Amino acid sequence: MPLPSAPDRKPVIPASRLAASAVKANNELLVKGVLCLLIGAGVLVSPYFITSPGMQSIVAQSSLVGWFAVVLGAAFVGLYARRRMAASAKP
């Protein structure tokens, strides 16, 4: 049985639905960025509040993961800000 031919036209998506999905994607990007920043800050700050020396050294050794989360969160928030500025600049 042969496959059907490829469609000739692009699907018509209403502009309001397209804009709503873009806003939702931007908001999710902001949430991901804020959560990554909070997790990274928690990993970096928590060794100062842990009283057990063994656990403190284990968490302190994971500071690279904390910095990665902070940088990733800052990148997500920066991308969100860039998208918002680009959207507000459009007429």
C-alpha positions in Angstrom: 0.0 0.0 0.0 1.6 3.3 -1.0 2.0 6.2 1.3 -0.2 9.3 0.9 1.4 12.3 -0.8 2.8 15.2 1.2 0.5 18.1 2.0 0.6 21.0 -0.4 -0.4 23.8 2.1 0.7 24.6 5.6 -2.0 24.2 8.3 -3.8 27.4 9.2 -3.3 28.2 12.9 -5.2 31.1 14.3 -3.0 34.0 15.4 -4.5 34.1 18.9 -3.7 30.5 19.5 -0.2 31.0 18.2 0.3 34.0 20.5 -1.1 32.2 23.5 1.3 29.3 23.0 4.2 31.7 22.7 3.2 33.5 26.0 2.9 30.1 27.7 6.3 29.0 26.4 7.9 32.3 27.7 6.3 31.9 31.1 7.5 28.3 31.4 11.0 29.6 30.5 10.9 32.1 33.3 9.7 29.5 35.8 12.5 27.1 34.8 15.0 30.0 35.1 13.9 31.0 38.5 13.8 27.4 39.8 17.4 26.8 38.5 18.6 29.9 40.2 17.0 28.9 43.5 18.4 25.4 43.3 21.9 26.6 42.4 21.8 29.2 45.2 20.6 26.5 47.6 23.5 24.2 46.7 26.1 27.0 47.0 24.8 28.4 50.3 23.8 25.2 52.1 27.3 24.1 53.2 27.4 27.1 55.5 24.2 26.0 57.3 24.9 22.3 57.6 26.3 21.3 61.0 27.6 17.8 60.2 31.2 18.1 58.9 30.8 15.0 56.7 27.7 16.2 55.1 29.1 19.7 54.8 32.1 18.4 52.8 29.9 16.3 50.5 27.6 19.2 49.7 30.6 21.6 49.3 32.2 19.3 46.7 29.1 19.7 44.6 29.6 23.4 44.2 30.3 22.9 40.4 26.7 21.7 40.1 25.4 24.7 41.9 27.3 27.1 39.7 26.0 25.3 36.6 22.5 25.6 37.9 23.0 29.3 38.5 24.4 30.0 35.1 21.7 27.9 33.4 19.0 29.7 35.4 20.5 33.1 34.5 20.6 32.1 30.8 16.9 31.1 30.9 15.9 34.4 32.6 18.0 36.3 30.1 16.4 34.5 27.2 13.0 35.3 28.7 13.9 39.0 29.0 15.2 39.1 25.4 12.0 37.5 24.1 9.9 39.9 26.1 11.8 42.9 24.7 11.6 41.6 21.2 7.8 41.1 21.6 7.3 44.6 23.0 9.3 46.1 20.1 7.0 44.5 17.5 4.1 46.7 16.4 
